[in-house]
Amino acid sequence: MVVPSNEINPIRNEKIREVEVPVIDLSGKRSKVAKLIVKACEEYGFFKVINHGVPHHIIKNMEDESFEFFDKPLVEKEQVGSNNPFGYGCKNIGLGGDTGELEYLLLQANQTSIHHTSEFSCAVSNYVEGVKELTCEILELIAKGLEVPHSSFSQMVRSLDSDSLLRLNHYPPVSDTSHTFPRGSNSTSIGFGEHSDPQILTVLRSNGVAGLQISLGNDVWVPVSPNPLAFCVNVGDVLQAMTNGRFVSVRHRAMANTSLNESRLSMVFFGAPPPEAIITCPPELLKENEPLYKVFTWAEYKSHTYAHRLAVTRLDHFNIA
């Protein structure tokens, strides 16, 4: 349910506003779709796409396998992260002390790192293949709309060395006692705190339960209504830098699921460059503007990102003074 625009959220007295975010049909004329995407990236840093080409059965299978994983006993889930830097986690987000009302599974999304040894890993592989292709298609449409070489952005995600990730976020209702990790009882609890995504582009699919909010700045938040036919797409920090600030790396958050008796599941693909990739703005976008950001590698930015809390505007560190 969308909160009326004049209602104040008790968290820091933030305003919640009803705004229709752009919904873009990817089956339309390519030149028109490219312009619509560029406009959405400039105004919101966020949009939804329909007729995206990812088969429904692949999405459904990934969702079913994800719920089956999160229904496992805690000791079994924790074993997933025992032999690698990724894997299962709950409550604690990152290394900076951020916490939230969720549990999650973080996986490398480079196909060479996915081993097809179970129904779950096969579901991950098929889903990653589908959303990676969608991500690259959107990036190529962005390049077309900006009139830069079509591979300027997408080749980084297509690379075999891409540092892309798949994150499965599970937000159980806080009244649900069947899960064995602690929860708060505040109806305004944060599931995943305010942040921007450091990568190039994020493609997110949820199971139809509300919770995602994007920021319009000035403490104004917009609830994003679930759409069973759509993927949500948002600009990441790297894409903001690569467009010289023309696009907005949208700040967003997920609210804890306290008023519904349903679990919320988000399946989030983070399209990222290879670690050694040089992040710079194409010259076509600098004809009339001075560069706003220093040249850096993805490895440098990633290291800087994970050394700070979620809410920090991390791209500011790379501003040209």
Secondary structure as GFF3:
##gff-version 3
##sequence-region A 1 321
A	DSSP	beta_strand	8	9	.	.	.	ID=ss1
A	DSSP	beta_strand	14	16	.	.	.	ID=ss2
A	DSSP	beta_strand	23	25	.	.	.	ID=ss3
A	DSSP	alpha_helix	30	43	.	.	.	ID=ss4
A	DSSP	beta_strand	46	50	.	.	.	ID=ss5
A	DSSP	alpha_helix	56	70	.	.	.	ID=ss6
A	DSSP	alpha_helix	74	78	.	.	.	ID=ss7
A	DSSP	three_ten_helix	79	81	.	.	.	ID=ss8
A	DSSP	beta_strand	87	93	.	.	.	ID=ss9
A	DSSP	beta_strand	98	108	.	.	.	ID=ss10
A	DSSP	three_ten_helix	111	113	.	.	.	ID=ss11
A	DSSP	alpha_helix	119	146	.	.	.	ID=ss12
A	DSSP	alpha_helix	151	158	.	.	.	ID=ss13
A	DSSP	beta_strand	165	171	.	.	.	ID=ss14
A	DSSP	beta_strand	190	195	.	.	.	ID=ss15
A	DSSP	beta_strand	201	206	.	.	.	ID=ss16
A	DSSP	beta_strand	212	217	.	.	.	ID=ss17
A	DSSP	beta_strand	220	223	.	.	.	ID=ss18
A	DSSP	beta_strand	231	235	.	.	.	ID=ss19
A	DSSP	alpha_helix	237	242	.	.	.	ID=ss20
A	DSSP	beta_strand	252	255	.	.	.	ID=ss21
A	DSSP	beta_strand	264	271	.	.	.	ID=ss22
A	DSSP	beta_strand	278	279	.	.	.	ID=ss23
A	DSSP	three_ten_helix	283	285	.	.	.	ID=ss24
A	DSSP	beta_strand	296	297	.	.	.	ID=ss25
A	DSSP	alpha_helix	298	305	.	.	.	ID=ss26
A	DSSP	three_ten_helix	314	318	.	.	.	ID=ss27
###
